[in-house]
Amino acid sequence: MTALSPSASGRFTLQAWLGSRLVLILVLVVQALALARDPWIMTRNWDAQHYIDIATRGYSASNDVAFFPGLPLLMRAGLMVGVPPQATGLVVAMAGSLVAAFALRRLGGPLAAAAWLFAPTAVFTVIPYTESPFCAAAFWAWERAKAGRWWSAAALAGVASSFRVSGVFLAAALVVLALTTPAPWWTRLRRASTMIVPALVIGAFAAYLYVLTGSWTAWSDAQAKGWYRGFHWPWEALVHTISSAMPWMYPDRPEWPWMFRFELVSMFVGIVVTVLMLRSKQWGEATFVGSQVLAFSFSYWFLSVNRAVLLWFPLFLLIGERAALWLAPEAPRDRRLWLGALWALAVVVMSLWAWAYYLGLWAG
């Protein structure tokens, strides 16, 4: 693939965003018509309902404190001017996915952005979940840091930290990036110190939960109570996940074993990406992905890793780099055919995942 001009690269990214969003919307429309269901209801399953509830009534349910306030606050702001929380969430997801895609384009080119837009779990970037707004802020935070704009990166990391606990891993990775980027030692320390901004955001939420519940561990307690995310050793989590992936485990919910199998695959992908980043001495990127993989491993089982893959921008930069090589004019023709087949497979998997979510099945 010959290098694209900035304008052509931007058009390609925009077209990939439109195409992927249209596929996900088409799946919703077809399913709604085929099953005579309300598409509005189909886009607020699982965590989306939690965010809507928090936006309308605050942290009134015990498990609600497991969710960070960024998205509910945006929904609440929309509600104050007459926009339903779910509508705000949908708009935030759509806009956030576009902003995130253009950040990936800046970091790794339009093919990296397209890989993210057509990821298997991309349905979570068009519904009221936090993946889109987090990625929009986090990817641009990384881009700004790589450009040497550390206070801008810190501000964006603070925004990202309001949406997900993943902001902790982002801030840690940015500190590592600051300390390992060639510069005088005082400059490195000064850059790293800017990450006080996301730390204050996360600290403010912890303090709020303490005032609300009287516990400094309210968030982790809710995670353990609602999703079995209490502390366990990685080998225990692996055994529990493998056991849950067995086909006979949940006869009344046949999709559950499949999701646990994908969780295992996602963990393996995270390990591979971390190793590749370490081998190429990309210490910050390795910290971002590796710290998340490590955190997921200290749980009862591997859970929500499938969605977390969307946050792992180093993975999509690697895919974009490989795809560009396969599309180079001097590359063998069969590689282009393979790339086309893989893209078609990605569309199918993304569509099936979206179908599962819209149907109300557990999809990650």
N, C-alpha and C positions, 0 to 999 in steps of 0.2 A: 504494500500500500504506500503510495507516494505521500510525502508530507502534505497535509492540507493547510491552506491559508487559514489565518485566524477566523475569518468570516465563514469559510467553508466548514471549519471545525465546529464553530458555533451552530451552524445550520444542521450539521449531522447530529449533534447532541440534542438539539431541539426536536428534530425528527424522531430520534430514538425515544425521547421522553413522550412525545405525542403518540407514537406507535405503541409503546408499552402500556401507556395509560388507556388507550383505546381498547387494547386486548383485554385488560382487566375489567373495564366497564362493559365490554361486549359479553364477557363471561357472566357478569352480574345480570345483564338484561336477558340473556338467553335462559339462564337458570330461573329468573323470576317469572318469565313467560311460561317456561316448561312446567314449573311446579306451582304456578298461580300463587306466588308469594310476593310480599311487599318488599321491594328492594331497599326501602328506607330501613326496615327492621333488619334486613340481612347484612347491613354494614355496621351494626353496633353490637356484634357478638363479643363475648368474653371480656377482655380488658377494656374495650371501648365503652362498655356499659359502666364500668367502674369510674372512668374519667368523666362521663356524663353525670353520674350521680354526685361525684365530688364537686363538679362545677355548679350543680343546682342546690346541694344541701350541705356542702362542706365535708370535713372528715368526721362524719357521724357514725359510720360503721367501723367496727374494729379493724377489719382487714384493709380498709381504705388507706391507712397510713403507710402501706407498702408501696404506694404510688407517689412519685414526686409531683410537685405542684405546678410545674411550668405549663403543661397542656390544660389542666383544669382552669388555671388563671386566664389563659387566652379564651377559653370557652366562656368563662364567667364575664369577661369583658364584652364578648359578643352578645351574651344574654342581656347585658345592661342596655344595649341599643336595639334589642328586639330580635336578635339572630339566635335561633335554637342552638344549643351547645353542640349537637351532632353536626349541624351544618358548618359551624366554625371549625370543628375538628376535621371535617372532610376538606375544607379549603386549606387549612394549615398543612394537612398531609400532602395535598396536590402541589401547593406552592413550595413546601419544603423539599419535596422530591426534585423539583426543577432546580432549586438553589443548590442542593447537594450534588446534582449531576454536573452542574457547571463548575463546582469546586473540583470534582474529580477530573473534569476536562483540563483544568489548570494544572492539576497535579500529575496526571498521567496520560492525557490525550482523550479524544472522543471515544475511542474503543473501550477505555476503562469505564467511562461514564455509561456507555451502552451495556457493558457487562453488569453493572450495578442495577441499572433500570430493568433488566430482564432476569434478575436473580430469582431463584426458585420461590423465595418468600416475599417477593416484591408486593404482594397484596397488602402487606402491612405498611406500605408507603402510600396507600391511597385511602386508608380508613383512619378513624380517630385513634391512632396509636402514636407513640412518641418516636418511632424510628425516623420518620422524615424530618421533623424539626431538630432532633438531636444530630442527625447526620449533616443537615444543612449548616448548623453552627460548628460542629466538630470538624468537618472537612475543611471549612474555610478557616477555622482556627489553625489547623495544620498548615494550610497554604500560606497564611499570614506569617506564621512562625518561620517557615522555610524562606520567606521573603525578607526576614529580619524585622518584621513589624510585631514586636513582642507584646506591646500593650494592647494592640488590636487582637492579637491571638488570645491574650488573657481574657479580654472582654467577651470574645466569642466562646471561649471555653467556659466562662461563667454562665452564659446563656445556655449552653449545652448541659451544664450541670444542674440546671433547674428542671430538666426534663427526665433525666435518668441517673441512677447511681453510677452508670458507666462514665460519668464525668470525672469520677475519682481516677479511673484508669487513664482517661485522656490527660488529666492534669499531671499525673505521674509520668506519662510518656513524654509530655512536653518539657517537663523538668529534665528528663534524661536527654532529650534532644538539645536542650539549651546547654547542658553540661558537656555534651560530646561534640558539639559543633565547634570547629576551630576558631578560637578567639582568645584574647587575654583572659586569665582566670577571673578577674574582677568583672569583666563583661559577661562571662558565662554565669557567674553568680547573680549578677543584676538581672539577666534574662530569666533565670530560674525563679527569681523572687517574684516575678510578675504573676506567677501561678497562685499567689495569695488570693487572687480574685475568685477563681472557682472554689478554692478552699473556703472562703467566706460564704459563698452561696450555699455550699453543702452544710457548713456549720450553722448557718441561719435556719435551714430546714430542720436540722437535728434539734436546735434550740426550740423551735416552734413545736415540734413533736413532744419535747420534754415538758413544755408548758401545758400542752394539750393532754398528755397522758401521764406525766410524772415519771417517765422512763427515758433514759438516754438510749436505750436499745429498742425503742418502739418499732423502728423500721425493720430491723432484723428479726425481731420477735414475730411481727406480722408475716414476714416472708416464711419463717419456719412453721407458723401455725397454718397458714393458708396454702402453702405450696411445698411443704416438707423440705425447706431449704435450710434446715439446721445443720450444724457442723458434723461432717463425717469424713473419714479418710478417703483419698481418691480411689483406692482399691475397693472400698465398700461401695462408693458411688458407681464404679464401673460394674460391679456385680449386680447391684440393684437395677441399673439401666439395662444390662444384658437380660436379666430375668424379666423385666417389663417388656422387652422387645420380643419375647417368645410368643408365637401365634396363639397359644392357648390361654394367655394370661387374662385377657379382657374380652370374653366371648360376646358381651353385650355392647362393647365399643371396639369394633375391629380396627378402627383407624389408630387407636392408641399404640399398639405394638409397632405399627409403621412409623409413627412419629418418634418413638424411642430409637428405632433403627436409624432414622435420619439424625437424631441427636448424636449418636455414636459417630456417624459419618462427619458431622459438623465439628465435633471435637477433634477428630483425626485431621481434618482440614486445618483447624486452628493450630495444631501442633506442627504440621508441615510448614505452614506459613511462618510461624515463629522461628523454626529452624532455618528456613531460607533467609529470613531477615537477619538472623544472627550470623549466618555464613557470609552475608554481604556487608556485615558490620553496620547495618541500619538499626542502631540500638534503640532509638525512640520507637520506631515501628514495631520492633520485636517486643518492646515493653508493652505497647498498647494491646497487641493481640495476645501475647503470652500471659500478661497479668489477668486478662479476662478468662482465658482457658484455665489458668490456675484457680481462679475464684470459682468457676463452674465445677471444678473437680472436687472441691471441698463442700459437697452437698450430699443429700440423701441419694440423689440421682442427677444425671445430666438433664437439665431442664431449661428451655428457652434458648438453647444454643443456636437452634435453627434461625431464630430471628436475630440473634446477636451477630451472625455472619454478615448481616447488612451493615454493621458498624465497622467491619474490618476492611478499611480502605486499602491497606497493603495488598490484600488478596486481589482486589479488582485492578490495582495497578499492575500486578503480575500478569493477570489475564489479559489486560489491555496491551502490555508489552509483547506477550507471546502472540496475540492475535495480529498485531502489527507486523511481526516477523513473517507470519504465515501469509499475510496479504501483500508482502513485498513483491515487486515485479519479478525478481530473480528466484522467488520461492517456487517449489514444484507445484504444479497445478492441483495435484491430489490433496495438498494441504488446504487449499482454498475450498475444495469440495468437503473435506472433513470439517472445516470451520463452519461452512453453511449447514452441514448436518447437525453440528453441535448447537448452533444457534436455533435451528428448528426444534431440537430436543428441549432447549431452554424455554422456548415459548410454550411447548406442551406441558412441561413440568410446572412452570409458573401458572399456567391456566388451571391445571388440576389442583394445585395448592389453593388458588383463589376459590375454586369451586367448593373445596372442602370447608374453607372459612365461611363463605357465604351460606353454606348449608347448615352452619352451626356446629360442625364437627371440630374437634380439637385439632388445630393446625399449627401448633407451636407457641 
